[in-house]
């Protein structure tokens, strides 16, 4: 039994390493040499006209990777043959945007190299390129992911960290995907760009304890009053959008972390990062450091996230159309 105990982690490590080893820089160098350039050029052409899409596309990448790994299962449409509603229609994904953007990129890539480049790789590359084009950090995107064939809406509720999560829930959600507390803090930094709907945090303003009229005491009272007066005027507001990093939501900077220290994180999951001495320490270090240091560390966590449970080799498929499985 003792020997078995030592072997198991080693076997698991080997499996993880072999899976990761099959992702590589310029995976398509021979099979579709222009692929990454085509994607970058499309992003360069279109994202400056709709810069808010950068936040939407990095969110799509995150939501994809947390359910069944980074396999583009979030892109699949419902089909009567499976009988299951797909991830796209899970509650956490109802506000996802950018599907048509991915479809357009896929069409151009298919015209260049039919059946070669996966939708999963396109999502990963587009997320990175979109952030870079809007002035944010770059990170390494090794490629070679293959597309999954299974997508269930029910799994989005169990696997995607919710904006209402407390610290222990977040810690567990990330640990299940091989991500640590530092990754939790750094990846949450993507909230420095983008917007949210009131429905993701309105309970903090109006119904925190389950009794109407109660407010989350961890939320800065002045900020809460401003949100109630000018943004989310009712707990039933599902349409109004709010900047996650007010005054700086188009700029990939350290402002999000500075707001956390002022108790002005929009979500409960943001506020939760200040309730652990470990994550609070990481936040303090980021705020005291330089933007360049944040970019370097963010890049490392993004690459790590992009490797979650990837399908490589003969696993999965290369979808011809991102919204449907082949054949």
Secondary structure, DSSP 8 states (H G I E B T S, - for coil): -HHHHHHHHHHHHHHHHHHHHT-BTTTTTTTSTTHHHHHHHHHHHHGGGSTTHHHHHHHHHHHHHHTTSSSSGGG----TTT-S--GGGSGGGTT---HHHHHHHHHHHHHHSTTTS-HHHHHHHHHHHHHHHTT-------B---B-S---THHHHHHS--TT--HHHHHHHHHTTT--HHHHHHHHGGGGS-EEEGGGTHHHHHBTTSSTTB--TTS-HHHHHHHHHHT--STT--S-EEESSTT-TTS-SSHHHHHHHTT--SSHHHHHTTSSHHHHHHHHHHHHS-HHHHHHHHHHHHHHHTTTT---TTSSB--SBTTB---
